[in-house]
Amino acid sequence: MKKFILKTLIFILIIISFKTLLITSVLGNLPEIGYGFFLGENNKKNKIVIVGSSNARHNFDYDLLNMKLNNHSVIGVTINEPSGLYVLWYKLKKLNLTKNDIVVFALPYSLYSEDKFLPITSSQKLLSLNLIKSSFNEFKKETSINLLNIKFSNIKNALKTIELEKRYTIYENKFFGYTKKIDSLYLNCYSNEEDNFFINDKWSVFNSKAILKFNDILNKKNNPEFFFRFPVLMENQFELNKSKILFLEKNLNFINSVESAIFERNYFYDQWYHLNFCGAQQNSLNLIEEITPFIENKNLTKP
């Protein structure tokens, strides 16, 4: 019996040591990076911030938003989708927002899923050691689970980070206006004819506990006012998880509906979640209509 217990303990120790080595290797390999530029402008006291992945870059006309919502600076916070949800929160905090500001999370459906909170094993991630530390301070359980999920089979991806463009280093925390204005196809409302617009989120594993905890952090005293917005979909080109949608509508403060975010094909650009300029203008007008009542209410309740 003693030999069996000893062998079991040795086996457990080997597993723990191996897992510790994997995690240490990954964390030690993460570069210290910046998180790049912000979209829009930052020259007014009050701000409206749109947070999302590449959809936040394609789907909003920041010039139009800043012109129509002229008492606010409208800012876009964006990082590639494979980097996950927490990285957006990490970057958003760099703006040092106040309770007078408004934040709209326009997240892809995938970022509400369990494997996209802190996707340490994604080869296309933009994660740093400081970000992991910050995540652990706020989401100890979720961060630990993601780190413990590192396996030998995905260590190669976990050790990778994408090659950083200049905008993520020398342009740290700069404001770049509306970056899609240099894309002539986009501006001419081009729509790709290929079939790469379908979104299948029917079987995604929803990260309900982390989302509720995330929402609690958002709603702390003196934080900005936070809203959520369902992302754009092409008509007849999606299949969603109905229980996930019901949960989101019940527990998060959405300003639109799934149905109101459905666009015709001619409004889309090159892939799912990406509108062309005509689509971005219409989507921006929709956002203005959705957010205006909350802005007016905020003004009425100011001391």
N, C-alpha and C positions, 0 to 999 in steps of 0.2 A: 504493500500500500504506500509506504514511504517513497519507494522508487517511482511509482506512478505519479505521485504528487510532485516529486522533484522534476520528473520529465515534463510534466504539464507546465510547471512554473518556468522551466527553461524555454519551452516552446512559446509560452506567452511573452517572455522577455525578448526572444528573438523577433517575434512579430512586432512588438512595441518598438524595438530598436530599428527594425527595418522601416517601419512607418515614420518614425522620427527622422531617419536619414532621408527618406523621400521628401518629407515636408521641408526639412532644412535646406535640401538641395534646391527646391523650387523657390522658397523665399529668398535664399541667398542669390538666386539668379535674376530676380526681378530688378529692373533698372529704376533709378530715381528719375522719373520723367515729370514733365509738366503736363497739363491737360488742355493746352491749346487755347484757341481764341473763343470769344463769344460773338454771337451774331447780333445785328441790330445796333442800337446806340445806348449810351449811358450818360445823358446830359441833363436829366431831370431828377427831381427829388424822389418822386414816386415811380415805381417800376412794375411792369407786368412781365413775367418771365415764363417763356414756353420751354418745357423740358421734354426731350425725346431723343431718339437715336437719329439716324440719317433722315428720317421722316421730318424732323424739326427743321432740317436744312432745306428740304425740297417743298414742303407743303404750306409754307407761310410766306407771304410777301411782306417783309419787315418794313419796307418803305411805306407801303399802304397802311400797315398797322400803326406805325409811328405818326403818320399824317392824320389818321382818323382818331386815334386815341391820344390826342395831342397834349394831354396833361400828364402823360406817363412816358417813360422810356420803355420801349418794348424790346426785350432781350431774348435771344435764343441760346439755350444750353444743349449741346449735342456731343455725343460720343458714339462710336460705332456699336451696333447692337450686340456683337459677340462679347463685348466687355461687361455687359450685364446692367442690372438696376443700381447697385450700390454706387458705382462709379459716377452716375449722374447726380446722386445726392451729394457725393464728395465734391464734385465740381461746383454744384449749386451753392454750397456753403461758402465758397470763395467770394461770392458776391456780397456777403455780409448784409443780407436783407433785413428789413424791419417789419413791424406789425402793420405798417401802412402800405406794404407791397402786396402783390398778388402773384401767385405761382400756378401755372396750369401744366399738369403732367399729361402730355399727349403721347403716351407710351405704346409701342407695339404690343400686341397681345402676348407675345413670347416673353416679355419682361415680367409678367405676372407669374411665370412658371418657376417651379422649384429649382431647376438647373440653371436659371439665369439670374439668380440673386448675386452671386459672386463666382462666376464661371472660371475658376482657377485653371481648369484643364483645357480651356479654349486656346487654340493656337493663334487666334486673331485678337486676343485681348490687349487692352491698354491698362494694365494694373501695375502699381508700384508697391514697394514695401510699406511706405507711409500710409497708403490707402488701406492695405491689409490691417495695419495697426489700428487705424481709425474705425474700420469695420468691426474689429474685435471688441473695441471699447463700447460700441453701440449695439452690436448684434453678436454677442459672444457665442451663443448656441449655433446660429446660422453660419457664422464664419468657421467655427470649429468643425461643423459637419462638412462644409465644403473642403476644408483642408484634409480631413480624414478620408474623404472620398478619393483622394489621389491614389492611384494604383500604379503598379509597375507598367501595366499595359498602356497607360496614358501619360507616363512620365515625360515622353518626348514632347508631346504637346504642352504639358504643364511648364516645361522649361523654355518654351518659345515665347517671344513677344514679337509683335509685328514691327517691321522696320519703320521707325518714326519719321514722319515728314517734318520739314522745318517749322510748320505752323504749330507743332506741339512742343517746340522747345524755345526758339527765339521770340515767338509771338505769344508767350505765356500771358494770359489775362488781358490781352488786347481785344479791342472791339473792331470787327471787320465789316460792319454793315451787312449788306445782302449779298453773300458770296456767289449765289447762283446767277447773278446778273452778268457774269462773264461767259455763260454757257449759251451759245446762240441757238442750238437745237431746243433747249429748255425754254428759252424766251419766245421762240416761234411756236410753242405749244405742240411740239412733236410728240407722237405717241408710238412707242415700239410695237411692231406687229407680231412679235414673238409671244408665245404663250407662257409668260413667266410672271403672271400676276395672281395666281391662285394662292390663297392662304388657308392652310389646314391646321386649325387649332383645336380640333374636336377631341383629341385624346391627350392633350397636354396635362401634366401633373401640376395642379395649381398649388401655389405656395401660400396658403391661406393664413397660417400663423405669422409668418414673416411680414406679410402685407398688413395684417392688423397691427403688428408691433410698429411697423414703418409708419402707419397712419397715426398711431399714438404719438410718435416722435414729432411728426409734422404739426400736430395740434397742441403743442406745448405753448404756454403763455408767452406772449410777445413775439411769437413766430409770425411770418406773413400768413395771409389767408390762402389756403391751398385748395385747388380744384383738380379734378381729373377730367379727361376728355377721351372718348373712344376714337381710335385712329381710323383713317380713311380705308375704305374697302371698295374694290371694283364690283359692280353689280354682277351677281351670279358667279362670282369667282372666290367664294369663301365657304368654309364650314367651321363653325365655332362650337365651343364647349358651352352648352346652355347653362349648366349649373355654375360654371365659372362666371358667366355674364350676370346671372342672378345674384351671386355673392358680391360681385363688384358693385352692382347697382344698389344693393342693400347697405353695404358697409363703407363705401367711398363716395365722395361728393362729386358726382358727375354733372357736367353742365350741358351735355348733349346725350343723344341716344345712339345705339348701334345703327338704327335705320337712317338717322340724319347724316351719318358719316359715309353713306354709300354714294359713290360717284359713277357716272358713265365712263366707258372705256376711253373716250376721246380726251378726258381730263388727266389721264395717267401718262407718265413719262417712260421710264425704262424698266421698272420692276415693281413688285408689291410694295405698298406703303408710299410710293414715290409719285406725287402729282407733277404735272408740267406747270408752266407759269399760269396758264388759264385756270387750271385746277387750284393752284396756290392762291390766286386772287379770290376765287369763289370761297375757298376754305377759310381765308382770312376774313371775308365779309361775314361768313357764318359765325366765326369766333367773336367778332365785334358784337354781333347781335346777341350771342349767348352771354358774353361777359359784361355788357353794359348795365344790366339791372343790378349786378353785384357791385359795380363801381359806384353807381348812384346811391345804393344802400350804404356803402362804406362812407361816402361823403356825408350822408345824412346823420350817421352815427358818430362822426368825429366830434370830440369835445370842443 
